[in-house]
């Protein structure tokens, strides 16, 4: 609409008086959003995945340096720090010197292409690496054949999960749920050979016990072993949800508690129930199932009570399983 308003129009305001001005009725503040105050652009391009990976690895190095002395060289965190630093050094060394974005920063590139520059980083080093070198293009991923965007996004998730764990941030819980959701989707595809090879680790990620004493090396091992499987997860398509809400408070209604169970909670029940029933295949109802005999209502009720009595699930989750 702004483009249409700026078009010239001869004699618009009378003979010899072309368009002199125009009004914009901007009820939703689109101009402020897209152009900013005074007509200047206010939004910047989003960070690339490569930049975000660089900064997350750099942040991990910084947190590890704060927590552990450099003399503790045998600590698994120090070994992890060395691996991260080497990845970033290779990334910097692979920046093309003839690129117009890279050319102004050749001195920094030369400095951080040397391994000794990464032994101890100062606050100025972190600033230069994070703000100046992180956004620069690098050919390292292409040289290593590491161009799988799904795998690299999984890397970012796991690095952020490691950061949240080291910093004790509440974000850890949300990132943990994201990882468990991915694990649940992989666990549902056990017939794929690559998934079957890592099924034990995948099921560990779905168990609460694995997370009780989780460490950064454990998360790093999960990242390395599962990153190549992310492309096997099919995008879940959802039907569009159409709404037509009136702008008023409706009547309060009681919701079915079973419908409020999260997918993660139900996945935990599903995993526990499967293992429990495999261990009790001598149960009468399980014997009927193994012989491919139909179950009666009494059989189902007995199976439900069997699971509840052994603490595999409460009545709420059993009701959802019944549905």
VEXSELUM-842891 format. One record per residue (C-alpha): x, y, z. Coordinates in steps of 0.001 Angstrom, whole numbers. Each point is the difference from the previous one (the first is absolute). Example, Ala and Ser with C-alpha at 12.3 -4.5 7.8 and 13.67 -1.06 7.14 Angstrom:
<rs>
{{12300, -4500, 7800}}
{{1370, 3440, -660}}
</rs>
This chain:
<rs>
{{0, 0, 0}}
{{2921, 2352, 640}}
{{1258, -710, -3504}}
{{-3408, 795, -1448}}
{{-197, 3226, 2003}}
{{3343, 1253, -1301}}
{{-1035, -258, -3650}}
{{-311, 3320, -1741}}
{{-3382, 1137, -1301}}
{{-280, 2979, -2347}}
{{-2667, 2629, 777}}
{{-1194, -1965, 3057}}
{{-650, 3167, 2040}}
{{-1146, 2085, -2964}}
{{1426, 1282, -3306}}
{{3755, 215, 269}}
{{-14, -1446, 3530}}
{{1305, -3527, 125}}
{{88, -2208, 3042}}
{{1713, 1851, 2833}}
{{-577, -2364, 2954}}
{{-1968, -3007, 1112}}
{{-1334, -1412, 3261}}
{{640, -3470, 1388}}
{{-2556, -1350, 2470}}
{{2157, -2602, 1744}}
{{-2244, -1560, 2646}}
{{2380, -2883, 788}}
{{3320, 1917, 105}}
{{1443, -1798, -3012}}
{{2262, 2944, -807}}
{{1536, -69, 3456}}
{{528, -3745, -259}}
{{1533, -136, -3467}}
{{1699, 3376, -263}}
{{571, 1067, 3576}}
{{-103, 3537, 1300}}
{{1053, 2604, -2555}}
{{-249, -2408, -2920}}
{{3213, -1913, 747}}
{{86, -3782, -131}}
{{-279, -1391, 3513}}
{{303, -3757, -522}}
{{3178, -1922, -753}}
{{371, -3275, -1833}}
{{-379, -3065, 2246}}
{{3165, -1800, 1046}}
{{992, -2911, -2192}}
{{151, -3512, 1436}}
{{3782, 77, -419}}
{{253, 3185, 2065}}
{{-2206, -1377, 2763}}
{{2038, -3218, 146}}
{{3234, 2000, 214}}
{{-1315, 2136, 2865}}
{{-1442, -2942, 1934}}
{{3344, -1851, -184}}
{{1825, 3161, 1029}}
{{-2370, 483, 2947}}
{{669, -3582, 1122}}
{{3741, 636, -66}}
{{-482, 3128, 2110}}
{{-2159, -1762, 2609}}
{{2401, -2958, 248}}
{{2949, 2392, 455}}
{{-1885, 1697, 2827}}
{{-790, -3284, 1757}}
{{3255, -1921, -400}}
{{3673, 985, 245}}
{{2120, -613, -3092}}
{{2225, -2328, 2067}}
{{-2841, -2527, 318}}
{{814, -1428, -3400}}
{{-1424, -3491, 614}}
{{-3483, 1217, 887}}
{{-2550, -1032, -2698}}
{{-1196, 3607, -172}}
{{3543, 1190, -843}}
{{199, -2625, -2746}}
{{-3361, 1203, -1299}}
{{1307, 3563, 91}}
{{3033, -1020, -2081}}
{{-2250, -1625, -2633}}
{{-2222, 3090, -203}}
{{3003, 2320, -323}}
{{1446, -2103, -2808}}
{{-3342, 88, -1855}}
{{-90, 3793, 236}}
{{3651, 325, -1002}}
{{-646, -2077, -3143}}
{{-3113, 2084, -718}}
{{2044, 3214, 184}}
{{2855, -1418, -2078}}
{{-2476, -964, -2757}}
{{-1343, 3547, -456}}
{{807, 1017, -3619}}
{{2501, 2874, 129}}
{{-1168, 1393, -3358}}
{{-3595, 440, 1178}}
{{-923, 3664, 359}}
{{-1545, -645, 3432}}
{{3108, -1794, 1230}}
{{2683, 2272, -1481}}
{{-230, 2769, 2644}}
{{674, -2527, 2787}}
{{3027, -1896, -1318}}
{{2121, 897, 3013}}
{{-2534, -1557, 2387}}
{{-334, -3037, -2254}}
{{3744, -557, -40}}
{{154, 282, 3792}}
{{-2823, -2470, 758}}
{{1070, -2466, -2680}}
{{2906, -930, 2302}}
{{-660, -2650, 2693}}
{{1885, 1920, 2685}}
{{-2476, 2881, -243}}
{{-2722, -2273, 1424}}
{{1890, -1190, 3083}}
{{-1125, 2990, 2046}}
{{-2592, 2539, -1177}}
{{-366, 3507, 1443}}
{{-3262, 1992, 164}}
{{1176, 1939, -3080}}
{{578, -3291, -1818}}
{{-3533, -1167, 763}}
{{-1365, 3324, -1250}}
{{1990, -135, -3244}}
{{-914, -3623, -653}}
{{-3683, 345, 829}}
{{-764, 3321, -1677}}
{{2499, 167, -2865}}
{{1054, -3493, -1070}}
{{-3156, -2021, 774}}
{{-2105, 1534, -2851}}
{{2730, -410, -2646}}
{{-501, -2623, -2715}}
{{2071, -3169, 373}}
{{521, -2993, -2279}}
{{785, -2391, 2862}}
{{-3394, -1746, 98}}
{{70, -601, -3747}}
{{3587, -1283, 182}}
{{-1046, -2527, 2654}}
{{-3182, -976, -1836}}
{{-2007, 1186, 2999}}
{{-2813, 1731, -1853}}
{{-3005, -1818, 1493}}
{{-2127, 2850, 1375}}
{{-2041, -2370, 2202}}
{{3162, -1332, 1637}}
{{1392, 3503, 508}}
{{-3243, 1202, 1598}}
{{219, -3009, 2332}}
{{3575, 1067, 832}}
{{-1295, 3435, 963}}
{{-2719, -1478, 2216}}
{{2496, -2211, 1845}}
{{2566, 2782, 412}}
{{-2679, 2270, 1458}}
{{-1094, -2854, 2264}}
{{3590, -382, 1236}}
{{219, 3751, 614}}
{{-3258, 42, 1951}}
{{1225, -2935, 2119}}
{{3327, 1670, 820}}
{{-1668, 3318, 795}}
{{-2890, -1530, 1935}}
{{-2547, 1826, -2143}}
{{-3776, -755, 14}}
{{267, -247, -3803}}
{{1434, -3486, 557}}
{{-3474, -1469, 621}}
{{-1424, 1297, -3284}}
{{3014, -1148, -2028}}
{{-145, -3383, 1728}}
{{-3601, -441, -1130}}
{{1001, 844, -3580}}
{{2691, -2682, 64}}
{{-2346, -2570, 1497}}
{{-2596, 795, -2650}}
{{2592, -699, -2722}}
{{986, -3211, 1773}}
{{-3655, -1070, 146}}
{{-367, 503, -3738}}
{{3128, -2081, -643}}
{{-1148, -2706, 2450}}
{{-3164, -373, -2071}}
{{2150, -1075, -2997}}
{{1897, -3056, 1327}}
{{-77, -1741, -3384}}
{{2472, 2482, -1499}}
{{3472, -1607, 369}}
{{1729, 3259, 1024}}
{{-2621, 570, 2698}}
{{131, -3615, 1193}}
{{3766, 336, 535}}
{{-561, 2874, 2471}}
{{-3298, -1176, 1493}}
{{1444, -561, 3473}}
{{1251, 3605, 237}}
{{-3249, 1321, -1498}}
{{-2049, -1813, 2656}}
{{2374, 1235, 2704}}
{{-827, 3571, -1010}}
{{-3674, -750, 622}}
{{616, -1257, 3542}}
{{-65, 2394, 2945}}
{{2836, -1948, 1646}}
{{2469, 930, -2786}}
{{-577, 3694, 662}}
{{423, -107, 3770}}
{{3815, 185, -99}}
{{492, 1127, -3595}}
{{3372, 1554, -857}}
{{1381, 2022, -2885}}
{{2053, -2993, -1305}}
{{-3197, -2099, -34}}
{{-1798, 2663, -2044}}
{{2985, 320, -2319}}
{{26, -3738, -630}}
{{-3721, 124, -805}}
{{654, 2864, -2427}}
{{2731, -1895, -1844}}
{{-1916, -3264, -224}}
{{-3440, 1337, -944}}
{{709, 3051, -2184}}
{{69, -2098, -3167}}
{{-3468, -1412, 707}}
{{-1871, 3308, 23}}
{{-681, -138, -3736}}
{{-1967, -3228, 570}}
{{-2658, 1815, 2012}}
{{-2902, 865, -2250}}
{{-1610, 3381, 405}}
{{-3314, -460, 1772}}
{{-2755, 1626, -1999}}
{{-2896, 1477, 1944}}
{{-3393, 1009, -1250}}
{{-641, 3760, 278}}
{{-1984, 1031, 3049}}
{{-2800, 2441, -817}}
{{-1405, 2158, 2784}}
{{-2885, 2416, 274}}
{{134, 1417, 3513}}
{{-2383, 2656, 1213}}
{{1655, 2694, 2075}}
{{-1672, -1009, 3227}}
{{535, -2367, 2911}}
{{-1834, -3255, -541}}
{{-1177, -2487, 2577}}
{{2587, -1855, 2058}}
{{199, -3639, -1002}}
{{1671, -2939, 1657}}
{{2716, -1492, -2194}}
{{823, -3673, -297}}
{{3197, -382, 2011}}
{{1253, -2768, -2275}}
{{34, 2411, -2939}}
{{2389, 2274, 1893}}
{{2776, -2569, 192}}
{{3079, 1127, -1895}}
{{1376, -2195, -2744}}
{{3132, -489, 2082}}
{{-1950, -1316, 3015}}
{{-1924, -2448, -2177}}
{{3198, -1079, -1754}}
{{1510, -797, 3415}}
{{-3030, -2167, 830}}
{{155, -1721, -3383}}
{{3679, -861, 479}}
{{-449, -1275, 3577}}
{{-3113, -2013, -889}}
{{1684, -1665, -2963}}
{{3026, -1104, 2049}}
{{-2180, -1119, 2918}}
{{-2326, -2102, -2156}}
{{2918, -1616, -1800}}
{{1344, -1049, 3406}}
{{-3446, -1443, 952}}
{{-936, -1829, -3185}}
{{-1233, -2908, 2122}}
{{-3005, 2102, 1056}}
{{-3258, -1545, -1261}}
{{-1000, 3054, -2028}}
{{3484, 240, -1531}}
{{-201, -3691, -925}}
{{-3265, 680, -1850}}
{{1621, 2869, -1862}}
{{3021, -2104, -957}}
{{-2369, -2642, -1421}}
{{-1825, 2693, -1961}}
{{-3243, -651, 1876}}
{{-2533, 2833, 399}}
{{-207, 1665, 3399}}
{{-3252, 387, 1880}}
{{-979, 3034, 2074}}
{{903, -2003, 3093}}
{{3466, -686, -1426}}
{{564, 3703, -625}}
{{-1198, 976, 3465}}
{{2288, -2583, 1571}}
{{2953, 1285, -2072}}
{{-701, 3580, 1071}}
{{-113, -953, 3672}}
{{3178, -2056, -421}}
{{1864, 3079, -1306}}
{{-1442, 2339, 2641}}
{{739, -2383, 2884}}
{{3673, -176, -1004}}
{{357, 3788, -297}}
{{495, 26, -3775}}
{{-2644, 2695, -463}}
{{-2723, 1793, 1900}}
{{-3695, 7, -871}}
{{384, 3175, -2063}}
{{2578, -1423, -2386}}
{{-1848, -3333, -148}}
{{-3117, 1838, -1179}}
{{1970, 1619, -2803}}
{{1505, -3366, -964}}
{{-3508, -1433, -115}}
{{-1066, 2720, -2451}}
</rs>
